[in-house]
Amino acid sequence: MEKWLGASGLVLTLVLVWTVWDASRQEWERYQEAYYRLALQLAETGAHQEWARGLRREIKQIQLKGDGAVERCVTCHLAYDNPMFQDFPEPLRTHSSILESHPVERFGCVSCHGGEGRAVTTLEGHGEGEILAKPLLRGKYMQATCYHCHGVETLPAQATAAVVRGRQLVNRYFCLGCHKIDGEGGEEGPDLSTVGSHRSWQWLYAHTLRPQGVVAGSTMPVFALRRDEIQDISIYLMTLLETRDRLRYLPLLAKRVAEEMPSDKREVKPDPKELERRKRESGIEFEYDGKALFHGAGCVLCHAIGITGGEVGPTLTFIARKRDAENLERLLRDPEEILPGGKMPQLYLNDLQIQALVRYLSTRR
């Protein structure tokens, strides 16, 4: 019995020692050990085996060209440029072919993926620790960073579709009735001109979904938005940056402009057909449905049509009997001109929005 107790105690001691030793190792050390072991197994030639045996466990970093910054993401993501690891899970996975046009040595990782490039733990590297950093961007959210450098004209439409759709939704739901963007809009809510520099995508998503759940006492209404619409709005808002953040992308923008400039100094008039093609492919054109705009943008909070809507403003069930299209357009463009001292706020509508609403309201007879 004593021998069994002694043996059990020895086993437990060894397990405890191993557990303490394993916990004392850094996270990146375990990733590197796994990578080196797999690299040796996948080696097909003697040279590959010799290379794999010579790898060392160490903090690895890349110093960006033309910049004093360093990024250490490759400490864990060792296989980013190794084609043998295309089918492995992250972080031991080969990066996509976009590195051919966006080399890590020049662009780094953070400019596209977000997070904190100097960190060496997953929690902090992904912007989820105590280090002040934006959370890691995944999936469609990376369209915001593509837009920062390329805009909507130099990429396929699907590469920035979420940004364009988010901007359309901001217009459709009259966000500028309460918020300002680049000097235009209302003053009821905070200015959103640089919100992308101060809020993460997680905060923007949560606040758009349930404003009062994030900011106690918020007067922002809960809109009938689908999850994918909230996502697109958040992506668009992430493109609204302060000057200091925009400056990070100036070298890339300047290079693109320089490549597109004509070799001579003469003014080159763009081909109208080419401009129309770009406009069509970029998906920038705004199209509004007047009924959806009226019900989705909060007009029903004050006005009723039929038995649906608020009681703050007059009922609009038969508004076309009282006001013609011209009068409706003037009212929507400048409420104070038509109704001096009235309660209707300036909604800062663009021409397409006004036209869509006028068409819809003109049918209410």
Residue pairs with C-beta under 8 A, 6 or more apart in sequence:
26 120
26 121
27 76
27 120
27 121
27 122
28 59
28 75
28 76
28 120
28 121
29 57
31 75
31 76
31 78
31 91
31 92
32 55
32 57
32 75
32 76
32 78
33 57
34 92
35 55
35 78
35 79
35 92
36 52
36 55
36 57
38 85
38 88
38 92
39 48
39 51
39 52
39 55
39 82
39 84
40 49
40 52
40 53
42 48
42 84
42 85
43 49
43 51
43 52
59 72
59 75
59 120
60 72
60 74
60 75
60 78
61 70
61 71
61 72
61 74
61 75
62 70
62 71
62 72
62 74
62 104
62 105
62 108
63 69
63 70
64 70
64 71
64 105
64 106
64 107
64 108
65 105
65 106
66 106
66 251
69 108
69 117
70 117
70 118
71 108
71 109
71 110
71 117
71 118
72 117
72 118
72 119
72 120
72 125
73 108
73 109
73 110
73 113
73 115
73 117
73 125
74 80
74 104
74 109
75 120
76 91
76 120
76 122
76 125
77 90
77 91
77 92
77 93
77 95
77 109
78 91
78 92
79 85
79 88
79 91
79 92
79 93
79 94
80 93
80 94
80 95
80 99
80 104
81 94
81 95
81 99
81 104
82 94
83 94
84 94
85 92
85 93
85 94
86 93
86 94
88 94
102 112
108 117
109 115
109 117
110 116
110 117
111 145
111 149
111 248
111 249
112 137
112 142
112 145
112 146
113 136
113 137
113 142
113 145
114 127
114 133
114 134
114 135
114 136
114 137
114 145
115 125
115 126
115 127
115 133
115 134
115 135
115 136
115 137
116 124
116 125
116 126
116 127
116 129
116 131
116 133
117 125
118 131
119 125
119 129
119 131
119 133
121 129
123 129
124 130
124 131
124 133
125 136
126 135
126 136
127 133
127 134
127 135
127 136
127 200
128 135
128 136
134 200
134 201
135 200
135 201
135 202
137 144
137 145
137 201
140 162
140 231
140 232
140 235
141 201
141 231
141 234
141 235
141 238
143 159
143 160
143 161
143 162
143 163
143 235
144 162
144 163
144 196
144 201
144 235
144 236
144 238
144 239
146 155
146 159
146 160
147 160
147 163
147 239
148 239
148 241
148 246
148 249
149 249
149 252
149 253
149 256
150 159
150 160
150 256
151 160
152 160
152 163
152 164
152 282
152 283
152 284
153 278
153 282
154 256
156 281
157 164
157 281
157 282
157 283
160 282
161 283
162 231
162 232
162 235
162 236
163 232
163 235
163 236
163 239
164 236
164 282
164 283
164 284
165 229
165 232
165 236
165 283
166 232
166 233
166 234
166 235
166 236
166 237
167 236
168 286
169 225
169 229
169 232
169 233
169 236
170 176
170 181
170 233
170 236
170 237
171 286
171 288
171 350
171 353
172 288
172 292
172 293
172 296
172 297
172 353
173 223
173 225
173 296
173 297
173 298
174 297
174 298
174 347
174 348
174 349
174 353
175 181
175 185
175 192
176 184
176 185
176 186
176 347
176 348
177 185
177 186
177 188
177 297
177 298
177 345
177 346
177 347
177 348
178 185
178 186
178 187
178 188
178 189
178 220
179 185
179 186
179 188
179 189
179 190
179 191
179 192
180 186
180 187
180 191
180 192
180 193
181 191
181 192
181 193
181 240
182 193
183 193
184 348
185 348
186 345
186 346
186 347
186 348
188 219
188 345
189 219
189 220
192 237
192 240
193 240
194 240
194 241
194 242
195 204
195 237
195 240
196 237
196 238
196 239
196 240
196 241
196 245
197 240
197 241
197 242
197 244
197 245
199 207
199 237
201 234
201 235
201 238
203 214
204 233
204 234
204 237
204 238
205 230
205 231
205 234
206 213
206 214
207 214
207 215
207 218
207 220
208 223
208 225
208 230
208 233
208 234
209 225
209 227
209 230
210 222
211 218
211 220
211 221
211 222
212 218
212 220
212 222
221 298
221 301
223 296
223 298
224 296
225 233
262 268
279 285
286 350
286 352
287 352
288 352
288 353
288 355
288 356
289 356
289 360
290 356
290 357
290 358
290 359
290 360
290 361
291 360
293 299
293 353
293 356
293 357
293 360
294 300
294 305
294 357
294 360
294 361
299 309
300 308
300 309
300 310
301 309
301 310
301 312
302 309
302 310
302 312
302 313
302 343
302 344
303 309
303 310
303 312
303 313
303 314
303 315
303 316
304 310
304 311
304 315
304 316
304 317
305 315
305 316
305 317
305 364
306 317
309 315
309 316
312 343
313 343
313 344
316 361
316 364
317 364
318 364
318 365
319 328
319 361
319 364
320 361
320 362
320 363
320 364
320 365
321 365
323 331
323 361
324 362
325 358
325 362
327 338
328 357
328 358
328 361
328 362
329 354
329 355
329 358
330 337
330 338
331 338
331 339
331 344
332 347
332 349
332 354
332 357
332 358
333 349
333 354
334 346
335 342
335 344
335 345
335 346
335 347
336 342
336 346
349 357
